[in-house]
Amino acid sequence: MADEEQAGSAFGSEELEAALRARGDDLNLIAARDLERYYALLPRATPRFSEEEAGLLADVLVGRTIPADDPRAVWSMVQKGIQRDGLDRRWFVDGVSLVAKLRFLDPLQRVALIDAFERYSRLPVEEMGMAEALRAVGLVKEGAGPFQMKTEG
């Protein structure tokens, strides 16, 4: 009983604990193995963008809580930023194409995108520069560049 209480508190929900138990008896070992698999998949699933598109996404998504289980969350936030703030013009991006690209991400790509921005938020972006930080988390296509943004004025 003590093990069950500890596992419930360690893994957060009964649903997650049940999923782990369905895979084996040593919940810590199963969780570590599954987390290793998940982290191995993330770089492969992370969608790639031009530097400008990734910059626009950073403008919209950094610092926001993004529900991974809401398929509309990412693209609707971006669409609102484009409509309300003209971010597509600021970043020299085809906003319609970017929103379309985001709408068609599969669930794993969507989670990988959210994870990439969580990692981006923990980087010393001011020291590295935005473009380098976006590359470091795998959001920028190889060969993409140079970074462009319309300044105020």
Backbone as CSV, one residue per row, in Angstrom:
resi,resn,N_x,N_y,N_z,CA_x,CA_y,CA_z,C_x,C_y,C_z
1,MET,0.818,-1.188,0.000,0.000,0.000,0.000,0.865,1.257,0.000
2,ALA,1.925,1.273,0.786,2.821,2.429,0.824,3.440,2.662,-0.542
3,ASP,3.769,1.565,-1.264,4.333,1.709,-2.605,3.336,2.367,-3.551
4,GLU,2.061,1.988,-3.450,1.042,2.555,-4.315,0.854,4.043,-4.034
5,GLU,0.834,4.426,-2.762,0.684,5.837,-2.423,1.875,6.632,-2.926
6,GLN,3.077,6.085,-2.755,4.276,6.778,-3.208,4.265,6.899,-4.731
7,ALA,3.884,5.809,-5.429,3.859,5.845,-6.885,2.854,6.878,-7.377
8,GLY,1.666,6.933,-6.752,0.662,7.910,-7.152,1.170,9.325,-7.008
9,SER,1.838,9.617,-5.928,2.352,10.974,-5.725,3.561,11.237,-6.628
10,ALA,4.353,10.219,-6.893,5.548,10.412,-7.723,5.191,10.602,-9.192
11,PHE,4.127,9.973,-9.662,3.795,10.022,-11.078,2.601,10.910,-11.390
12,GLY,1.981,11.480,-10.380,1.002,12.528,-10.600,-0.442,12.145,-10.779
13,SER,-0.749,11.056,-11.445,-2.154,10.716,-11.669,-2.347,9.206,-11.664
14,GLU,-3.553,8.808,-11.337,-3.896,7.382,-11.360,-3.814,6.836,-12.780
15,GLU,-4.195,7.651,-13.751,-4.149,7.222,-15.151,-2.718,6.906,-15.582
16,LEU,-1.783,7.772,-15.217,-0.381,7.541,-15.559,0.161,6.332,-14.816
17,GLU,-0.177,6.209,-13.553,0.282,5.049,-12.792,-0.249,3.759,-13.405
18,ALA,-1.519,3.738,-13.810,-2.101,2.549,-14.434,-1.388,2.221,-15.751
19,ALA,-1.051,3.260,-16.517,-0.334,3.042,-17.782,1.038,2.430,-17.514
20,LEU,1.712,2.900,-16.472,3.017,2.338,-16.112,2.881,0.897,-15.635
21,ARG,1.898,0.640,-14.797,1.680,-0.719,-14.276,1.356,-1.707,-15.396
22,ALA,0.723,-1.237,-16.456,0.402,-2.107,-17.592,1.663,-2.560,-18.324
23,ARG,2.774,-1.888,-18.045,4.028,-2.179,-18.737,5.058,-2.899,-17.876
24,GLY,4.779,-3.037,-16.575,5.728,-3.739,-15.721,5.518,-3.421,-14.261
25,ASP,6.306,-4.079,-13.425,6.152,-3.930,-11.978,7.019,-2.824,-11.390
26,ASP,8.178,-2.596,-11.955,9.073,-1.569,-11.420,8.729,-0.237,-12.100
27,LEU,7.879,0.538,-11.440,7.350,1.750,-12.055,8.450,2.764,-12.375
28,ASN,9.439,2.867,-11.509,10.530,3.805,-11.778,11.325,3.399,-13.015
29,LEU,11.601,2.115,-13.138,12.341,1.621,-14.296,11.537,1.832,-15.581
30,ILE,10.252,1.519,-15.534,9.386,1.689,-16.711,9.309,3.165,-17.095
31,ALA,9.124,4.033,-16.095,9.032,5.476,-16.372,10.339,5.989,-16.974
32,ALA,11.473,5.566,-16.430,12.765,6.008,-16.955,12.955,5.519,-18.395
33,ARG,12.605,4.262,-18.662,12.731,3.713,-20.023,11.842,4.471,-21.000
34,ASP,10.591,4.699,-20.594,9.654,5.390,-21.482,10.066,6.838,-21.720
35,LEU,10.581,7.492,-20.684,11.045,8.863,-20.826,12.250,8.923,-21.770
36,GLU,13.116,7.933,-21.687,14.263,7.856,-22.595,13.779,7.718,-24.040
37,ARG,12.784,6.884,-24.259,12.222,6.718,-25.602,11.614,8.028,-26.106
38,TYR,10.850,8.676,-25.232,10.198,9.943,-25.565,11.233,10.989,-25.969
39,TYR,12.282,11.141,-25.149,13.315,12.126,-25.459,14.072,11.771,-26.740
40,ALA,14.193,10.496,-27.054,14.837,10.097,-28.303,13.970,10.464,-29.517
41,LEU,12.649,10.450,-29.338,11.736,10.788,-30.435,11.629,12.288,-30.696
42,LEU,11.764,13.080,-29.652,11.529,14.519,-29.795,12.343,15.182,-30.914
43,PRO,13.653,14.962,-31.001,14.397,15.628,-32.081,13.908,15.227,-33.473
44,ARG,13.477,13.994,-33.617,12.982,13.524,-34.920,11.626,14.123,-35.250
45,ALA,10.828,14.387,-34.219,9.461,14.878,-34.420,9.369,16.400,-34.459
46,THR,10.406,17.086,-34.007,10.343,18.550,-33.939,10.224,19.141,-35.344
47,PRO,9.157,19.889,-35.597,9.026,20.516,-36.916,10.093,21.596,-37.091
48,ARG,10.553,21.790,-38.323,11.588,22.772,-38.630,10.965,23.935,-39.389
49,PHE,11.490,25.110,-39.121,10.967,26.333,-39.716,12.114,27.190,-40.218
50,SER,11.776,28.202,-41.015,12.775,29.221,-41.338,13.061,29.990,-40.047
51,GLU,14.169,30.723,-40.023,14.475,31.521,-38.831,13.366,32.524,-38.548
52,GLU,12.818,33.128,-39.592,11.760,34.122,-39.409,10.501,33.481,-38.832
53,GLU,10.115,32.326,-39.372,8.938,31.636,-38.836,9.150,31.258,-37.370
54,ALA,10.334,30.725,-37.066,10.638,30.338,-35.683,10.645,31.559,-34.766
55,GLY,11.136,32.686,-35.275,11.117,33.914,-34.491,9.699,34.373,-34.193
56,LEU,8.844,34.302,-35.190,7.440,34.650,-34.983,6.816,33.724,-33.938
57,LEU,7.092,32.434,-34.065,6.564,31.469,-33.089,7.058,31.799,-31.683
58,ALA,8.324,32.166,-31.562,8.866,32.533,-30.254,8.136,33.753,-29.701
59,ASP,7.881,34.731,-30.559,7.141,35.921,-30.127,5.798,35.546,-29.505
60,VAL,5.148,34.570,-30.101,3.807,34.188,-29.663,3.830,33.202,-28.496
61,LEU,4.718,32.213,-28.551,4.597,31.062,-27.648,5.438,31.123,-26.380
62,VAL,6.554,31.841,-26.400,7.436,31.852,-25.229,6.712,32.461,-24.033
63,GLY,6.787,31.737,-22.930,6.169,32.200,-21.700,4.699,31.857,-21.563
64,ARG,4.132,31.219,-22.555,2.714,30.851,-22.508,2.592,29.390,-22.112
65,THR,1.543,29.072,-21.398,1.216,27.681,-21.115,0.415,27.171,-22.304
66,ILE,0.921,26.123,-22.912,0.301,25.600,-24.124,-0.198,24.194,-23.842
67,PRO,-1.498,23.971,-23.863,-2.015,22.628,-23.612,-1.702,21.690,-24.779
68,ALA,-0.964,20.643,-24.496,-0.557,19.700,-25.550,-1.733,18.909,-26.104
69,ASP,-2.798,18.774,-25.315,-3.925,17.961,-25.753,-4.963,18.760,-26.541
70,ASP,-4.720,20.033,-26.782,-5.622,20.865,-27.577,-5.005,21.080,-28.952
71,PRO,-5.511,20.378,-29.967,-4.892,20.477,-31.286,-4.942,21.877,-31.882
72,ARG,-5.840,22.726,-31.413,-5.974,24.081,-31.955,-5.070,25.092,-31.255
73,ALA,-4.548,24.767,-30.089,-3.888,25.761,-29.240,-2.773,26.516,-29.951
74,VAL,-1.824,25.807,-30.531,-0.656,26.466,-31.121,-1.059,27.313,-32.315
75,TRP,-1.732,26.730,-33.277,-2.026,27.502,-34.485,-2.992,28.638,-34.208
76,SER,-3.926,28.461,-33.272,-4.859,29.559,-32.995,-4.152,30.715,-32.283
77,MET,-3.183,30.423,-31.395,-2.402,31.489,-30.764,-1.608,32.262,-31.813
78,VAL,-1.011,31.535,-32.744,-0.215,32.163,-33.802,-1.119,32.985,-34.718
79,GLN,-2.240,32.435,-35.093,-3.175,33.157,-35.955,-3.640,34.456,-35.291
80,LYS,-3.922,34.403,-34.007,-4.336,35.621,-33.286,-3.208,36.647,-33.265
81,GLY,-1.964,36.194,-33.051,-0.822,37.111,-33.059,-0.623,37.771,-34.411
82,ILE,-0.879,37.026,-35.463,-0.762,37.566,-36.819,-1.874,38.585,-37.069
83,GLN,-3.094,38.214,-36.724,-4.230,39.102,-36.972,-4.183,40.358,-36.099
84,ARG,-3.867,40.187,-34.834,-3.913,41.294,-33.873,-2.687,42.204,-33.975
85,ASP,-1.504,41.580,-34.108,-0.261,42.345,-34.007,0.530,42.445,-35.311
86,GLY,0.032,41.847,-36.385,0.748,41.912,-37.665,2.113,41.240,-37.625
87,LEU,2.230,40.159,-36.842,3.539,39.512,-36.686,4.079,38.938,-37.984
88,ASP,3.210,38.583,-38.902,3.696,38.067,-40.184,4.449,39.157,-40.949
89,ARG,3.980,40.391,-40.896,4.686,41.498,-41.559,5.974,41.847,-40.812
90,ARG,5.911,41.802,-39.493,7.103,42.120,-38.698,8.234,41.138,-38.972
91,TRP,7.883,39.854,-39.139,8.892,38.804,-39.323,9.092,38.421,-40.792
92,PHE,8.419,39.103,-41.739,8.536,38.774,-43.166,8.185,37.310,-43.432
93,VAL,7.033,36.912,-42.921,6.583,35.525,-43.008,5.217,35.484,-43.692
94,ASP,5.000,34.446,-44.472,3.668,34.193,-45.032,2.831,33.582,-43.909
95,GLY,2.049,34.414,-43.255,1.270,33.983,-42.090,0.276,32.890,-42.400
96,VAL,-0.373,32.968,-43.552,-1.358,31.947,-43.927,-0.682,30.588,-44.054
97,SER,0.469,30.550,-44.706,1.199,29.281,-44.867,1.686,28.738,-43.530
98,LEU,2.184,29.628,-42.656,2.662,29.180,-41.353,1.522,28.588,-40.528
99,VAL,0.386,29.256,-40.495,-0.761,28.733,-39.745,-1.204,27.397,-40.340
100,ALA,-1.216,27.286,-41.659,-1.585,26.018,-42.298,-0.618,24.911,-41.894
101,LYS,0.682,25.222,-41.887,1.687,24.242,-41.485,1.421,23.777,-40.048
102,LEU,1.108,24.720,-39.178,0.854,24.390,-37.769,-0.431,23.584,-37.597
103,ARG,-1.427,23.884,-38.410,-2.707,23.156,-38.311,-2.541,21.676,-38.638
104,PHE,-1.564,21.364,-39.485,-1.404,19.985,-39.924,-0.303,19.223,-39.192
105,LEU,0.192,19.785,-38.098,1.136,19.018,-37.278,0.408,17.836,-36.654
106,ASP,1.080,16.691,-36.608,0.474,15.559,-35.914,0.694,15.740,-34.406
107,PRO,0.022,14.945,-33.579,0.135,15.147,-32.127,1.568,15.101,-31.599
108,LEU,2.399,14.197,-32.107,3.781,14.124,-31.639,4.566,15.375,-32.049
109,GLN,4.363,15.857,-33.257,5.033,17.080,-33.696,4.607,18.271,-32.835
110,ARG,3.326,18.320,-32.492,2.814,19.410,-31.663,3.464,19.396,-30.282
111,VAL,3.557,18.206,-29.675,4.209,18.076,-28.363,5.691,18.428,-28.475
112,ALA,6.336,17.998,-29.556,7.759,18.308,-29.750,7.969,19.808,-29.908
113,LEU,7.066,20.488,-30.591,7.156,21.935,-30.750,7.021,22.626,-29.391
114,ILE,6.054,22.207,-28.606,5.859,22.772,-27.263,7.094,22.521,-26.408
115,ASP,7.622,21.310,-26.456,8.820,20.976,-25.689,10.011,21.844,-26.119
116,ALA,10.148,22.057,-27.412,11.264,22.879,-27.903,11.179,24.297,-27.342
117,PHE,9.982,24.862,-27.282,9.862,26.213,-26.731,10.021,26.238,-25.219
118,GLU,9.698,25.154,-24.552,9.992,25.075,-23.110,11.503,25.084,-22.890
119,ARG,12.232,24.335,-23.725,13.697,24.317,-23.611,14.296,25.658,-24.019
120,TYR,13.763,26.252,-25.064,14.211,27.570,-25.520,14.103,28.594,-24.384
121,SER,13.001,28.527,-23.649,12.756,29.471,-22.552,13.791,29.366,-21.442
122,ARG,14.477,28.254,-21.366,15.482,28.043,-20.319,16.900,28.404,-20.771
123,LEU,17.050,28.761,-22.027,18.369,29.124,-22.560,18.674,30.593,-22.284
124,PRO,19.965,30.945,-22.250,20.340,32.361,-22.112,20.229,33.064,-23.475
125,VAL,18.984,33.285,-23.906,18.711,33.810,-25.245,19.390,35.157,-25.467
126,GLU,19.401,35.998,-24.463,20.023,37.316,-24.619,21.515,37.200,-24.909
127,GLU,22.167,36.211,-24.311,23.600,35.993,-24.571,23.828,35.309,-25.914
128,MET,23.026,34.292,-26.207,23.206,33.494,-27.417,22.718,34.211,-28.666
129,GLY,21.660,34.956,-28.500,20.942,35.499,-29.640,19.774,34.586,-29.967
130,MET,18.698,35.190,-30.404,17.480,34.433,-30.682,17.693,33.349,-31.733
131,ALA,18.341,33.694,-32.835,18.521,32.733,-33.932,19.299,31.509,-33.468
132,GLU,20.383,31.726,-32.719,21.196,30.606,-32.241,20.410,29.753,-31.248
133,ALA,19.638,30.387,-30.383,18.833,29.642,-29.410,17.766,28.810,-30.114
134,LEU,17.133,29.367,-31.148,16.128,28.610,-31.910,16.777,27.424,-32.628
135,ARG,17.995,27.610,-33.111,18.732,26.488,-33.723,19.080,25.431,-32.684
136,ALA,19.474,25.878,-31.495,19.909,24.959,-30.443,18.806,23.990,-30.029
137,VAL,17.560,24.428,-30.130,16.452,23.530,-29.753,15.848,22.829,-30.963
138,GLY,16.477,22.994,-32.130,16.083,22.228,-33.310,14.900,22.756,-34.087
139,LEU,14.561,24.031,-33.928,13.390,24.572,-34.607,13.681,25.162,-35.981
140,VAL,14.961,25.356,-36.311,15.313,26.011,-37.567,15.863,24.994,-38.549
141,LYS,15.355,25.063,-39.786,15.815,24.182,-40.860,17.294,24.387,-41.107
142,GLU,17.978,23.319,-41.454,19.384,23.425,-41.867,19.462,24.329,-43.087
143,GLY,20.435,25.205,-43.094,20.632,26.098,-44.227,19.717,27.304,-44.229
144,ALA,18.822,27.405,-43.233,17.932,28.567,-43.185,18.701,29.782,-42.691
145,GLY,18.356,30.910,-43.186,18.977,32.150,-42.741,18.769,33.192,-43.801
146,PRO,19.339,34.306,-43.749,19.741,35.007,-42.534,18.501,35.545,-41.811
147,PHE,18.638,35.758,-40.566,17.553,36.194,-39.691,17.093,37.594,-40.073
148,GLN,15.783,37.766,-40.315,15.249,39.078,-40.662,14.054,39.392,-39.773
149,MET,13.993,40.631,-39.329,12.844,41.103,-38.579,12.707,42.574,-38.864
150,LYS,11.487,42.995,-39.103,11.232,44.407,-39.352,11.269,45.151,-38.030
151,THR,12.083,46.179,-37.953,12.146,46.975,-36.737,11.098,48.074,-36.792
152,GLU,10.729,48.562,-35.625,9.741,49.625,-35.556,10.275,50.872,-36.259
153,GLY,9.373,51.606,-36.889,9.808,52.867,-37.475,9.587,53.008,-38.903
